[in-house]
Amino acid sequence: MSSDSSSPDDIEYEFGNPFPGRILAPEAWVQTAWKRLPEGLIDWPSVYGRHAPVVIDLGCGNGRSVLAHAIRRPEANILGVDILPVVIRYATRRANQRGMGHVRFAVIGGFELLERHTPAGTVDEIHCYHPQPYYRKEEIGKRLITPDFLTLVCRALSPGGQFVIQTDHPAYWAYIQAMVPLFMEFRSHPEPWSDGLRSRRETIAKGQGLSIFRGVGTRRPDWDKAQAREQARQLPPPIFNADRRLRETDAIESGRPPQRRGRGRR
Ligand SMILES: C[S@@+](CC[C@H](N)C(=O)[O-])C[C@H]1O[C@@H](n2cnc3c(N)ncnc32)[C@H](O)[C@@H]1O
């Protein structure tokens, strides 16, 4: 369908915000679900049918950010992954209906994708929007952003490749700000991205009056795998207390009795 024949029904909204791209006529739909990843390393050109820069989105949720990447970088091969099959189904339908043949989605953890399937030095951009903070104590070990994960990010990125990270969680952000610069050049990006809204969770967080924290890491040309692994071994895992009622400094100091804001007992 050409843009001349488009109608308002071509645009899909979420909380009043349009999803990037337009829904095309069914004959232009494509298949973006990647149901079976290889046992070992991915051969990107054989998956996408072309040699192109690779952009990965870890924990992509319902696909809003991946659609944004697909429009921002039509020349790239784009992969969104999440551990939840249901969100990948939503994301896949959206990309299919927009004819985004340069996008794939798979159900897999971000750590596992990088550790088992991503060839070193092959990825242009790795994005992670609002990694799950995992509030319950027994789930803290599931947090994605760890020193080992950052080592894998650096290994996957090509020289000069970028790691884009965003969260609305102050304690997670404090941890990210402390850790990421140890692995790559890092600058915070207080302003919204120039191409607009990239994340469903961002909309929800803004609606709750929460701040959004954004940053971009760049792989250093002299990155050294052995050195990074050794460094990762010595760094703390993300064991901050995710309770938003805590002051930030309390939240990032583990093992200390939490001090709550305000008066009164729990
Ligand atoms: C707070 S949501 C954010 C979703 C989306 N990026 C956004 O900004 O709207 C966190 C997402 O990460 C997914 N997730 C949690 N742990 C993950 C992991 N280890 N690897 C990949 N995805 C994960 C969850 O299923 C969920 O979809």
The ligand as an SDF file (V2000), in Angstrom:
LIG
                    3D

 27 29  0  0  0  0  0  0  0  0999 V2000
    9.8490   -3.8120   32.0630 C   0  0  0  0  0  0  0  0  0  0  0  0
    9.6660   -4.7860   30.6130 S   0  0  0  0  0  0  0  0  0  0  0  0
   10.2490   -3.6830   29.3450 C   0  0  0  0  0  0  0  0  0  0  0  0
    9.7880   -4.0830   27.9840 C   0  0  0  0  0  0  0  0  0  0  0  0
   10.1930   -3.1150   26.8740 C   0  0  0  0  0  0  0  0  0  0  0  0
   11.6280   -3.1180   26.6410 N   0  0  0  0  0  0  0  0  0  0  0  0
    9.7450   -1.7220   27.1950 C   0  0  0  0  0  0  0  0  0  0  0  0
   10.5910   -0.8610   27.4690 O   0  0  0  0  0  0  0  0  0  0  0  0
    8.5320   -1.5030   27.1870 O   0  0  0  0  0  0  0  0  0  0  0  0
   11.0110   -5.9360   30.7630 C   0  0  0  0  0  0  0  0  0  0  0  0
   10.9700   -6.9990   29.6780 C   0  0  0  0  0  0  0  0  0  0  0  0
   12.1390   -7.7820   29.7790 O   0  0  0  0  0  0  0  0  0  0  0  0
   11.7980   -9.1440   29.6310 C   0  0  0  0  0  0  0  0  0  0  0  0
   12.8780   -9.8960   30.2900 N   0  0  0  0  0  0  0  0  0  0  0  0
   13.0800  -10.1080   31.6120 C   0  0  0  0  0  0  0  0  0  0  0  0
   14.2260  -10.7780   31.8130 N   0  0  0  0  0  0  0  0  0  0  0  0
   14.7710  -10.9800   30.5770 C   0  0  0  0  0  0  0  0  0  0  0  0
   15.9460  -11.6180   30.1050 C   0  0  0  0  0  0  0  0  0  0  0  0
   16.8170  -12.1890   30.9440 N   0  0  0  0  0  0  0  0  0  0  0  0
   16.1870  -11.6390   28.7880 N   0  0  0  0  0  0  0  0  0  0  0  0
   15.3170  -11.0870   27.9120 C   0  0  0  0  0  0  0  0  0  0  0  0
   14.1650  -10.4880   28.2930 N   0  0  0  0  0  0  0  0  0  0  0  0
   13.9120  -10.4260   29.6020 C   0  0  0  0  0  0  0  0  0  0  0  0
   10.4320   -9.2680   30.2520 C   0  0  0  0  0  0  0  0  0  0  0  0
    9.7380  -10.4060   29.7770 O   0  0  0  0  0  0  0  0  0  0  0  0
    9.7950   -7.9520   29.7950 C   0  0  0  0  0  0  0  0  0  0  0  0
    9.1710   -8.0940   28.5350 O   0  0  0  0  0  0  0  0  0  0  0  0
  1  2  1  0
  2  3  1  0
  2 10  1  0
  3  4  1  0
  4  5  1  0
  5  6  1  0
  5  7  1  0
  7  8  2  0
  7  9  1  0
 10 11  1  0
 11 12  1  0
 11 26  1  0
 12 13  1  0
 13 14  1  0
 13 24  1  0
 14 15  1  0
 14 23  1  0
 15 16  2  0
 16 17  1  0
 17 18  1  0
 17 23  2  0
 18 19  1  0
 18 20  2  0
 20 21  1  0
 21 22  2  0
 22 23  1  0
 24 25  1  0
 24 26  1  0
 26 27  1  0
M  CHG  2   2   1   9  -1
M  END
$$$$
